[in-house]
Amino acid sequence: VVFIDDLDRIHGDRVLEILETINFITDTASRPEGFAEINSNLFFVMGMATEEVAKNVGACLEPVMGDDGKPDIILTGSRFLEKMVQLTIAVPVLNNEKNPFLNELVIRKNGTDV
């Protein structure tokens, strides 16, 4: 398992390069030379703000047209990500009202509220 975090903090062509590299590695790992069919034991877990990554990736690709007939880079990037990401798990925002215990821990450590 390979963990990659903060993909949304990487700009355009660089994030596209990373995603293409991940795609190449997973394709290669799933089809080693000499084996007809094998299941890969390699997984990538990516932490990202999906819309931001879609915008950055979409800006580097030939844009698809949105419903309004105009180029839509977020839609372009989203379609690229849909082909790569097999499972999406939304992580909820930490809310001190919903979880006072975690808020208390943050206050003790940092001296400030969440």
Buried (B, 14 or more C-beta within 10 A) or exposed (E): EEEBEEBBEBEBEEBBEBBEEBBEBBEEBBEEEEEEEEEEEEEBEBEBEBEBBBBBBBBBBEBBEEEEEEEBBBBBBBBBBEEBBEEEEEEEEEEBEEEEEEBEEBEEEEEEEB
